[in-house]
Amino acid sequence: MAFRRARNPEGRMSLGDHLRELRRRFLISAVAVLIGAVVGWVTYPRVYAALAAPFNDYKTSHPHSVISLNFGNATAAFSQQVSISIFVGVLVSSPVWMFQLWAFIVPGLTRKERRISLAFIAAIVPLFLAGCGLAYVVLPKVLAVLYGFTPPGASNIQQVADYFSFVTRFILAFGCSFLMPVFLVALNAIGLLPSAAMVRVWRPAVFGIFVLSAIATPTPDAFTMFLLAVPLVALYFAAIGVSKLIERSRASDRPTWADVADDEASNL
C-alpha cells in the first residue's frame, strides 16, 4: 500500500495492479482458511459430534422413528472429514478473509477511512459469528419441522454427506446474511447511500429481505424463512439508525459559513 501511494499519490491502480492485489489478498485468505482447516482436522471428532447433535437429539426424542446417518461408501468418512475441516477453516479464518475482502474493495484508505475500516471489521466478525450461532440454535427446530413430514412407517436413512451439506450451508447462509447491515452502514460512511434513501425504500427492502431469506435458506418451509428474515429486518432498521448517527456526526464536523468567513477574515 505504501509503495503504491509513493508512486501514485492519488491511489489509482491499473488493471494489472488490481489483479496482482486480488491475487495477493486471495492467497492470504486461502492460507488463513488452510490453517483454520488444520484446526478443523484436529478437532474433527468434537465438531462432528456438535453438528450431529441436533440430529441425534431428534432421534432420541422419537425412538419409534427409523432414522439414522449413513456413510454410503468407503471414502465417505474421509471426504466428510475434509469437508467439515474446510468448514471450520472458513469460520476460524473469518476475521482474516473478511478484512482482505474489505481492504481490496476500498484500497488506498485515508486515516479516517482506516478508522471506519477497523470499525467495519470489528462489527462484521461478531455479526457473522452471531448469524452462524443463531443458525445452530434454531437447527433442531428446523430438523423437527422437516422430519415431521416423514409419513408414518417410513424410514429416514440419510446420507452423512447430504446431512452435513445441509447443516453447513444453513449455518453459512445465516452468517453471511447477517453481514447485510454492515455493508449498508459502510456504503453510508463513504457517502454512497444516505439514510434517507434507506428510509424511503424500507417497504421494498423488507419484501426483498423475505425473498432473499426464502432463497438463502436451504429448506422450503416458511418457518425457516421467518427465522432468518425477522432478525435481518431488525438489523436493517438498526443500520438506518447507525447511518443517521454517522450523518449527524459528519454534519457537526462540517464548517459553517460563519466559520469560513472568520477564517477568510483572519487570513486578510
C-alpha positions, -999 to 999 in steps of 0.1 A, spaced: 0 0 0 28 24 9 47 16 -23 16 23 -44 10 56 -27 46 67 -32 44 61 -69 8 73 -72 -3 98 -46 -40 96 -58 -40 58 -51 -51 49 -86 -43 14 -98 -41 -1 -132 -59 -33 -142 -27 -52 -137 -22 -37 -102 -58 -47 -93 -53 -83 -104 -20 -85 -85 -37 -71 -54 -66 -95 -58 -41 -124 -61 -22 -113 -31 -53 -110 -9 -67 -142 -22 -35 -161 -13 -36 -146 22 -72 -156 26 -65 -191 12 -36 -197 36 -57 -185 65 -85 -209 56 -60 -237 52 -46 -231 87 -81 -230 100 -88 -263 82 -59 -279 100 -75 -268 133 -108 -283 120 -90 -316 111 -75 -318 146 -108 -310 163 -129 -331 139 -144 -355 164 -158 -327 186 -170 -307 156 -187 -338 141 -204 -345 174 -216 -309 177 -230 -307 142 -247 -342 145 -261 -334 180 -294 -319 166 -300 -350 145 -292 -373 174 -314 -354 198 -343 -357 174 -336 -394 170 -335 -399 208 -368 -379 213 -385 -400 186 -375 -436 194 -402 -451 172 -389 -434 141 -365 -452 118 -339 -425 113 -301 -427 110 -270 -412 94 -253 -435 69 -218 -435 52 -226 -446 17 -191 -459 6 -156 -465 18 -143 -429 11 -174 -411 25 -159 -408 60 -126 -394 48 -144 -370 24 -167 -358 52 -138 -351 75 -122 -330 47 -154 -311 41 -160 -303 78 -124 -293 83 -128 -267 54 -160 -255 70 -142 -250 103 -114 -232 84 -138 -208 69 -153 -199 103 -120 -197 122 -103 -176 95 -133 -153 90 -116 -122 105 -87 -126 80 -106 -132 48 -132 -106 57 -105 -80 62 -88 -89 30 -121 -86 11 -128 -52 26 -92 -39 20 -95 -50 -16 -128 -32 -21 -116 0 -5 -79 4 -13 -58 35 -6 -76 44 26 -72 77 43 -66 78 81 -103 85 87 -113 57 63 -89 33 81 -107 40 113 -140 33 96 -125 1 82 -114 -11 116 -149 -4 129 -163 -23 100 -142 -53 108 -150 -50 145 -187 -52 136 -187 -77 108 -169 -106 125 -193 -107 156 -223 -104 133 -211 -132 111 -205 -155 140 -238 -144 156 -256 -154 125 -238 -188 125 -247 -192 162 -283 -184 156 -285 -210 129 -271 -236 151 -295 -227 179 -326 -230 156 -313 -260 137 -330 -286 160 -364 -269 154 -358 -268 117 -350 -305 116 -380 -313 137 -402 -295 112 -386 -312 82 -385 -347 96 -421 -342 108 -432 -346 72 -420 -382 71 -451 -405 67 -458 -430 94 -440 -463 89 -414 -447 65 -377 -447 73 -355 -416 70 -320 -430 65 -299 -401 54 -265 -399 38 -239 -382 60 -228 -360 31 -263 -348 25 -270 -340 61 -237 -321 68 -240 -303 35 -274 -291 46 -262 -281 80 -231 -262 69 -250 -244 41 -277 -235 66 -252 -221 91 -232 -201 65 -264 -187 49 -274 -173 83 -238 -160 89 -235 -143 55 -270 -128 57 -261 -111 90 -234 -91 72 -260 -71 53 -264 -41 78 -226 -36 80 -224 -32 42 -253 -7 43 -235 13 70 -202 11 51 -219 25 20 -234 53 41 -200 60 56 -184 66 22 -213 87 11 -229 64 -14 -261 55 5 -278 82 26 -301 71 54 -330 90 39 -328 67 9 -329 36 31 -360 50 49 -378 58 16 -374 22 4 -379 3 36 -411 -15 24 -394 -29 -8 -363 -36 13 -383 -57 38 -400 -75 10 -366 -82 -6 -352 -95 27 -381 -120 29 -375 -131 -7 -337 -134 -2 -343 -153 30 -365 -178 12 -338 -182 -14 -309 -184 10 -323 -209 34 -320 -245 20 -354 -255 33 -388 -249 16 -407 -242 48 -418 -207 58 -407 -213 94 -370 -212 85 -375 -182 62 -390 -162 91 -362 -173 115 -338 -156 91 -359 -127 78 -371 -112 111 -336 -106 126 -325 -92 92 -354 -67 92 -344 -56 127 -307 -52 116 -318 -32 85 -335 -6 108 -305 -7 131 -283 1 101 -306 31 94 -302 43 129 -264 40 128 -263 57 94 -282 87 109 -257 89 137 -229 90 112 -245 117 91 -252 137 122 -216 135 133 -205 144 97 -227 174 97 -214 186 131 -178 184 118 -186 203 86 -176 241 89 -204 266 87 -205 297 66 -196 318 97 -165 297 103 -154 301 67 -159 338 68 -139 341 101 -111 321 85 -110 343 54 -110 374 76 -81 362 97 -61 355 65 -65 390 52 
